[in-house]
Amino acid sequence: MAKKFTAVTETELSILTVLWDKGSATVREIAEAIYRKHSPSAHATVKSLLERLAAKGYVASDRADFAHHYRAKIDRQDFVGEQLRQLAEQHFGGSVTPMLLALVDQARLRKSVRDEIRKKIEDLE
């Protein structure tokens, strides 16, 4: 991906996560998912954050119904991939290999996960 994505806040990421999990959602549904309730202040906060995400190009809305439905314009895999590429760029001179090795060194991986990683590597060869 050539496009560099704009950073998102933790709360904006929470909204994207709700949209990735649900496919699409109204402001009320998002507020209830994040804050476990719907209130005027939660509604206003979510609406404002959705507008910021839309301005950043992450969210689109369907305004056909009274309650507008929002959806993520980027899928989770692409978003995470770009975040990892940016992390590699910032901390490892753009090289993914030392980043992956640092991650493996820090993680306590179950055998099943290690086997899954081995298979993925073998599939690449």
C-alpha positions in Angstrom: 0.0 0.0 0.0 1.5 3.3 -1.1 -0.9 5.5 0.9 0.3 6.4 4.4 -2.6 6.2 6.8 -3.4 9.0 9.3 -3.0 8.0 12.9 -6.1 7.2 14.9 -6.7 7.7 18.6 -7.5 4.8 21.0 -11.2 5.8 21.0 -11.3 6.1 17.2 -9.8 2.6 17.1 -12.6 1.4 19.4 -15.1 2.7 16.9 -13.4 1.1 14.0 -13.3 -2.2 15.9 -17.1 -2.0 16.5 -17.6 -1.4 12.7 -15.2 -4.2 11.8 -17.1 -6.6 14.1 -20.6 -5.5 13.1 -20.1 -4.6 9.5 -22.1 -1.4 9.9 -23.7 0.3 12.8 -25.7 3.4 13.9 -24.3 6.0 16.3 -26.6 4.5 19.0 -25.2 1.0 18.4 -21.6 2.2 18.5 -22.2 4.2 21.7 -23.8 1.2 23.4 -21.0 -1.1 22.3 -18.3 1.3 23.6 -19.9 2.9 26.6 -22.4 0.1 27.5 -25.1 2.7 27.4 -26.6 5.4 25.2 -26.8 8.9 26.5 -26.8 12.3 24.8 -23.2 12.9 25.7 -22.1 9.4 24.4 -24.1 10.0 21.2 -22.5 13.4 20.6 -19.0 12.0 21.3 -19.4 9.0 18.9 -20.9 11.3 16.3 -18.0 13.7 16.5 -15.5 10.8 16.4 -17.2 9.4 13.3 -17.0 12.7 11.6 -13.2 12.8 12.4 -12.8 9.2 11.1 -14.7 10.1 7.9 -12.5 13.2 7.4 -9.5 10.9 7.7 -11.0 8.5 5.1 -11.6 5.6 7.4 -15.4 5.7 7.7 -18.3 6.1 5.2 -22.0 6.6 6.0 -25.3 5.5 4.5 -27.8 8.3 5.0 -30.7 6.5 3.3 -32.5 5.8 6.6 -33.4 8.1 9.5 -30.6 6.5 11.6 -27.5 6.8 9.5 -25.4 3.6 9.2 -21.6 3.8 9.3 -19.1 1.3 8.0 -15.3 1.1 7.9 -13.8 2.0 4.5 -10.7 0.0 5.3 -10.6 -3.6 6.5 -8.9 -4.6 9.7 -6.2 -6.6 8.0 -5.1 -3.6 5.8 -5.2 -1.3 8.8 -3.1 -3.6 11.0 -0.7 -4.2 8.1 -0.1 -0.5 7.6 0.4 0.0 11.4 3.0 -2.7 11.4 4.8 -1.2 8.3 4.8 2.2 10.1 6.2 0.5 13.2 9.0 -1.1 11.2 9.8 2.2 9.5 9.9 4.1 12.8 11.9 1.6 14.9 13.7 -0.8 12.5 14.7 1.3 9.5 11.9 0.0 7.5 13.0 -3.7 7.8 10.3 -6.1 8.9 12.7 -8.9 9.8 14.2 -7.4 13.0 10.8 -6.3 14.1 9.4 -9.9 13.7 12.4 -11.3 15.5 12.0 -8.8 18.4 8.3 -9.8 18.6 9.1 -13.5 18.6 11.8 -13.0 21.3 9.2 -11.2 23.5 6.2 -13.5 23.0 5.6 -16.8 24.7 4.1 -18.7 21.8 2.2 -22.0 22.3 3.3 -24.9 20.2 0.2 -24.7 18.0 1.0 -21.0 17.2 4.7 -21.9 16.4 3.5 -24.7 14.1 1.2 -22.2 12.4 4.1 -19.8 11.9 6.3 -22.5 10.5 3.6 -23.5 8.0 3.1 -19.9 6.9 6.9 -19.6 6.3 7.0 -22.9 4.4 4.1 -21.7 2.2 6.1 -18.6 1.3 8.9 -20.7 0.0 
